[in-house]
Amino acid sequence: NKADKWGNKADKWGNKGQHNMASEGWVFDSLVGFLKGPVWNVPILTFVENKSLTFEADSDYEGTSDYKDIHDGYKNLVDFMLGSYMEDISITPEQFEAACGKASRNIKSEFHQSLFEQVWAADDFEIFKRMMIQKNLELQLQALEILQHRYGLVPQSFVSDNSLPPDENAIMEQVLKKSLAEHEAMKAEMDTETQEIEKAIAESQVEKERLESEKFQEHVKMQRALNLPDPTPIRTPTAPTEQVGEESLRARREYLMQQRDRLLAMKQKERIKQLKEYEASSSKGRPKSSYAANRAISGAKIDPQTLQVRKALAARLKEEVIGD
């Protein structure tokens, strides 16, 4: 794939010396390949999904040290992964910063917006907050879709989400298959109350519309935080008014949160499997960044690194994507 192509090119040119390498315009293109691959995505998305569970749209983030600590942890992870990538291709932060000035002019078409957000979120807490809230809502919607699949209310395959990178859609396909198989095995052991709650969530449009509406509002706020135009408004189907008691509504939401957490665990297993397969199939590999990725997802402590690379990269992306 393209990530392997650029990775192999970096390995080939890495032996020619740092000066020659830094002078090549393709250094930035190599980074694009890295950011699209599992060595970057597995630790980054594992962190984002795990930590997103406490980020709610109506939470008060002002003066809350817990959220600042999470953001600091994210900065450290981004710096750690970018630093390991530079070690693999044998360039210094200064050389990478110079290479950013020679980036190709098709950056916008090369990047999925989620990659922009991942980079910028490390420098800007507002963007980070919006990314985390959106991820929490996204996980709940995915859990809801899996429930709908169980009761035959949607087609028997995952509906691709254009807001997700292609690899994430592939992971959701695998998670859906395993979830349906597990559910069949567990169905006989489920009590009547649980079955009724599950079916009520799947059949109701109220919860789905609430989550979709909140996610869209967060998307609007994200676009504004990125200084990008507001997205086109969406129109969700109008469902009949559903009379649900407060206790029943609370039980449904708690159950959906439990399903979200199970989904999260299943996605992480698939991501780790994806990373192992990539490492096994890559002819050259990236030993430093692969080690960094495995260290990050294992929960090991990551030593903070101060790198200008992140700031140089964020500035370059802003110049090319927002500045045009």
C-alpha positions as CSV (number, residue, x, y, z in Angstrom):
1,N,0.0,0.0,0.0
2,K,1.0,3.6,-0.1
3,A,2.2,3.7,3.5
4,D,4.6,0.8,2.6
5,K,5.7,2.5,-0.6
6,W,6.8,5.6,1.2
7,G,8.2,3.7,4.2
8,N,10.4,1.6,1.9
9,K,11.5,4.8,0.1
10,A,12.5,6.3,3.4
11,D,14.5,3.2,4.3
12,K,16.2,3.3,0.9
13,W,17.1,7.0,1.1
14,G,17.9,6.9,4.8
15,N,21.3,5.3,4.0
16,K,22.2,8.2,1.7
17,G,22.7,10.6,4.6
18,Q,20.6,13.1,6.5
19,H,21.4,16.1,4.4
20,N,20.4,14.6,1.1
21,M,17.2,13.2,2.7
22,A,16.1,16.4,4.2
23,S,16.5,18.2,0.9
24,E,14.0,15.8,-0.8
25,G,10.5,17.1,-1.1
26,W,9.1,13.5,-0.6
27,V,10.0,13.5,3.1
28,F,6.7,15.2,3.8
29,D,4.9,12.7,1.6
30,S,6.5,9.9,3.5
31,L,5.0,11.4,6.7
32,V,1.6,11.4,5.1
33,G,2.0,7.6,4.5
34,F,3.0,7.1,8.1
35,L,0.0,9.1,9.4
36,K,-2.4,7.0,7.4
37,G,-0.9,3.7,8.6
38,P,-1.6,1.5,11.6
39,V,1.7,2.3,13.4
40,W,0.3,5.9,13.9
41,N,-3.5,5.1,14.0
42,V,-3.5,2.3,16.5
43,P,-2.0,4.1,19.4
44,I,-3.6,7.5,18.6
45,L,-7.1,6.1,18.1
46,T,-6.8,3.8,21.1
47,F,-5.9,6.8,23.3
48,V,-8.7,9.0,21.8
49,E,-11.4,6.4,22.2
50,N,-10.5,5.4,25.7
51,K,-10.2,8.9,27.0
52,S,-13.2,10.2,25.1
53,L,-15.7,8.4,27.4
54,T,-15.6,11.3,30.0
55,F,-16.1,14.0,27.4
56,E,-19.7,15.1,27.2
57,A,-21.2,18.0,25.2
58,D,-22.6,19.7,28.3
59,S,-19.5,19.2,30.5
60,D,-17.7,22.2,32.2
61,Y,-14.1,22.1,31.0
62,E,-13.0,25.4,32.5
63,G,-10.4,25.1,35.2
64,T,-10.6,21.3,35.3
65,S,-7.2,19.8,35.7
66,D,-8.3,16.3,34.7
67,Y,-9.1,17.3,31.2
68,K,-5.8,19.3,30.9
69,D,-3.9,16.2,32.1
70,I,-5.6,14.1,29.4
71,H,-4.6,16.7,26.8
72,D,-1.1,16.8,28.1
73,G,-1.0,13.0,27.7
74,Y,-2.2,13.3,24.1
75,K,0.5,15.9,23.3
76,N,3.1,13.5,24.7
77,L,1.8,10.6,22.6
78,V,1.8,12.7,19.4
79,D,5.3,13.9,20.1
80,F,6.5,10.4,21.0
81,M,5.1,8.9,17.8
82,L,6.5,11.7,15.6
83,G,9.8,11.5,17.3
84,S,10.0,7.7,16.7
85,Y,9.1,8.2,13.1
86,M,12.0,10.7,12.6
87,E,14.4,8.3,14.2
88,D,13.3,5.6,11.8
89,I,14.0,7.8,8.7
90,S,17.1,9.3,10.3
91,I,16.3,13.0,10.3
92,T,16.5,15.7,13.0
93,P,13.6,18.0,14.0
94,E,15.3,20.9,12.3
95,Q,15.6,18.9,9.1
96,F,12.0,17.9,9.2
97,E,11.0,21.5,9.8
98,A,12.9,22.4,6.7
99,A,11.3,19.6,4.7
100,C,7.8,20.9,5.7
101,G,8.6,23.9,3.5
102,K,8.9,21.6,0.5
103,A,5.7,19.7,1.0
104,S,3.7,18.9,-2.1
105,R,0.8,21.1,-3.0
106,N,-1.8,18.3,-2.9
107,I,-1.8,18.0,0.9
108,K,-5.5,18.6,1.2
109,S,-6.4,15.7,-1.1
110,E,-3.9,13.4,0.6
111,F,-5.2,13.9,4.1
112,H,-8.5,12.7,5.6
113,Q,-9.9,15.5,7.8
114,S,-9.5,13.3,10.9
115,L,-5.7,13.4,10.3
116,F,-5.8,17.2,10.4
117,E,-7.7,17.1,13.6
118,Q,-5.3,14.6,15.2
119,V,-2.3,16.8,14.6
120,W,-4.0,20.2,15.4
121,A,-5.7,18.8,18.6
122,A,-2.3,18.4,20.2
123,D,-1.7,22.1,19.9
124,D,-5.2,23.4,20.6
125,F,-7.4,22.3,23.6
126,E,-10.6,23.5,21.9
127,I,-9.9,21.3,18.9
128,F,-8.9,18.4,21.2
129,K,-12.2,18.8,23.2
130,R,-14.3,18.8,20.1
131,M,-12.5,15.8,18.7
132,M,-13.1,13.9,22.0
133,I,-16.8,14.7,22.3
134,Q,-17.4,13.7,18.7
135,K,-15.6,10.4,19.3
136,N,-17.8,9.7,22.3
137,L,-20.9,10.4,20.3
138,E,-19.6,8.4,17.3
139,L,-19.0,5.3,19.6
140,Q,-22.5,5.5,20.9
141,L,-23.9,5.7,17.4
142,Q,-21.9,2.7,16.3
143,A,-23.1,0.7,19.4
144,L,-26.6,1.7,18.5
145,E,-26.1,0.5,14.9
146,I,-24.9,-2.8,16.1
147,L,-28.0,-3.2,18.2
148,Q,-30.1,-2.4,15.1
149,H,-28.2,-5.1,13.2
150,R,-29.1,-7.7,15.9
151,Y,-32.8,-7.1,15.3
152,G,-32.6,-7.0,11.5
153,L,-33.5,-3.3,11.4
154,V,-30.6,-2.3,9.0
155,P,-28.8,-4.2,6.2
156,Q,-26.5,-7.0,7.4
157,S,-23.3,-5.1,6.8
158,F,-21.8,-2.0,8.4
159,V,-22.9,1.2,6.7
160,S,-19.7,2.9,5.7
161,D,-19.2,6.3,7.4
162,N,-17.5,8.9,5.2
163,S,-16.3,10.7,8.3
164,L,-14.1,7.8,9.2
165,P,-10.8,6.8,7.5
166,P,-11.1,3.6,5.3
167,D,-9.3,1.4,7.8
168,E,-11.8,2.3,10.5
169,N,-14.7,1.2,8.3
170,A,-12.9,-2.1,7.8
171,I,-12.5,-2.6,11.5
172,M,-16.2,-1.9,12.1
173,E,-17.1,-4.6,9.6
174,Q,-15.0,-7.1,11.5
175,V,-16.4,-5.9,14.9
176,L,-20.0,-6.2,13.6
177,K,-19.5,-9.8,12.5
178,K,-18.0,-10.8,15.8
179,S,-20.6,-9.0,17.8
180,L,-23.5,-10.7,15.9
181,A,-21.9,-14.1,16.4
182,E,-21.4,-13.4,20.2
183,H,-24.9,-12.2,20.5
184,E,-26.3,-15.3,19.0
185,A,-24.4,-17.4,21.6
186,M,-25.4,-15.2,24.5
187,K,-29.1,-14.7,23.6
188,A,-30.3,-17.7,25.5
189,E,-28.7,-16.5,28.7
190,M,-30.1,-12.9,28.5
191,D,-33.0,-12.2,30.9
192,T,-36.3,-10.9,29.6
193,E,-35.7,-7.3,30.9
194,T,-32.4,-7.0,29.1
195,Q,-33.9,-8.3,25.9
196,E,-36.7,-5.8,26.1
197,I,-34.3,-2.8,26.8
198,E,-32.1,-3.9,23.9
199,K,-34.9,-4.2,21.5
200,A,-36.5,-0.9,22.6
201,I,-33.2,0.9,22.0
202,A,-32.8,-0.7,18.6
203,E,-36.4,0.1,17.4
204,S,-36.5,3.7,18.8
205,Q,-35.5,6.6,16.5
206,V,-35.5,9.1,19.4
207,E,-32.0,8.1,20.8
208,K,-30.5,7.9,17.3
209,E,-31.8,11.3,16.3
210,R,-30.5,12.8,19.6
211,L,-27.0,11.4,19.1
212,E,-26.9,12.4,15.4
213,S,-28.0,15.9,16.2
214,E,-25.4,16.3,19.0
215,K,-22.7,14.9,16.7
216,F,-23.6,17.4,14.0
217,Q,-23.5,20.3,16.4
218,E,-20.1,19.2,17.6
219,H,-19.0,18.9,13.9
220,V,-20.1,22.5,13.4
221,K,-18.1,23.6,16.4
222,M,-15.1,21.7,15.2
223,Q,-15.2,23.3,11.8
224,R,-15.3,26.7,13.4
225,A,-12.4,25.8,15.7
226,L,-10.4,24.9,12.6
227,N,-11.5,28.2,10.9
228,L,-13.2,26.1,8.2
229,P,-16.6,26.8,6.6
230,D,-19.7,25.5,8.4
231,P,-20.8,22.1,7.1
232,T,-24.1,21.7,5.2
233,P,-27.0,21.2,7.7
234,I,-28.3,17.7,7.9
235,R,-32.0,16.7,8.1
236,T,-32.9,13.6,10.1
237,P,-36.2,11.8,9.7
238,T,-39.0,12.9,11.9
239,A,-40.0,10.0,14.2
240,P,-43.4,9.7,16.0
241,T,-43.3,11.1,19.5
242,E,-42.3,8.3,21.9
243,Q,-43.5,8.5,25.5
244,V,-40.7,7.1,27.6
245,G,-40.6,7.3,31.4
246,E,-37.6,8.9,33.0
247,E,-36.5,5.6,34.6
248,S,-36.9,3.7,31.3
249,L,-34.9,6.4,29.5
250,R,-32.1,6.2,32.0
251,A,-32.0,2.4,31.8
252,R,-31.8,2.6,28.0
253,R,-28.9,5.1,28.1
254,E,-27.0,3.1,30.7
255,Y,-27.4,0.0,28.6
256,L,-26.2,1.8,25.5
257,M,-23.1,3.1,27.4
258,Q,-22.4,-0.6,28.3
259,Q,-22.6,-1.6,24.7
260,R,-20.4,1.3,23.7
261,D,-17.7,0.1,26.2
262,R,-17.9,-3.4,24.8
263,L,-17.6,-2.1,21.3
264,L,-14.5,-0.1,22.4
265,A,-12.8,-3.3,23.7
266,M,-13.6,-5.2,20.5
267,K,-12.3,-2.3,18.3
268,Q,-9.0,-2.2,20.2
269,K,-8.5,-5.9,19.7
270,E,-9.0,-5.5,16.0
271,R,-6.6,-2.6,15.9
272,I,-3.9,-4.5,17.7
273,K,-4.4,-7.4,15.3
274,Q,-4.1,-4.9,12.4
275,L,-0.9,-3.5,13.7
276,K,0.6,-7.0,14.2
277,E,-0.4,-8.0,10.6
278,Y,1.2,-4.8,9.3
279,E,4.4,-5.4,11.2
280,A,4.6,-9.0,10.0
281,S,4.0,-8.1,6.3
282,S,6.2,-5.0,6.1
283,S,9.5,-5.9,4.5
284,K,11.5,-3.1,6.2
285,G,9.2,-2.0,8.9
286,R,9.8,1.0,11.2
287,P,11.4,-0.5,14.3
288,K,11.4,2.7,16.4
289,S,7.9,3.7,15.7
290,S,6.5,0.2,15.9
291,Y,8.1,-0.2,19.3
292,A,6.6,3.2,20.3
293,A,3.2,2.1,19.1
294,N,3.3,-1.1,21.0
295,R,4.6,0.6,24.1
296,A,1.8,3.2,23.9
297,I,-1.1,0.7,23.5
298,S,0.3,-1.5,26.3
299,G,-0.3,1.4,28.8
300,A,3.4,1.9,29.5
301,K,4.5,5.3,30.7
302,I,5.6,7.5,27.8
303,D,8.3,10.0,28.6
304,P,7.4,13.6,27.5
305,Q,9.4,14.9,24.6
306,T,9.7,18.5,23.4
307,L,9.6,18.5,19.6
308,Q,9.3,21.3,17.2
309,V,8.1,18.7,14.7
310,R,4.5,18.8,15.8
311,K,4.3,22.6,15.7
312,A,6.0,22.7,12.3
313,L,3.7,20.1,10.9
314,A,0.6,21.8,12.3
315,A,1.7,25.2,10.9
316,R,2.3,23.7,7.5
317,L,-1.1,22.0,7.4
318,K,-2.8,25.2,8.4
319,E,-1.0,27.1,5.7
320,E,-2.0,24.7,3.0
321,V,-5.5,23.7,4.1
322,I,-6.9,26.8,5.8
323,G,-4.7,29.4,4.1
324,D,-6.0,28.5,0.6
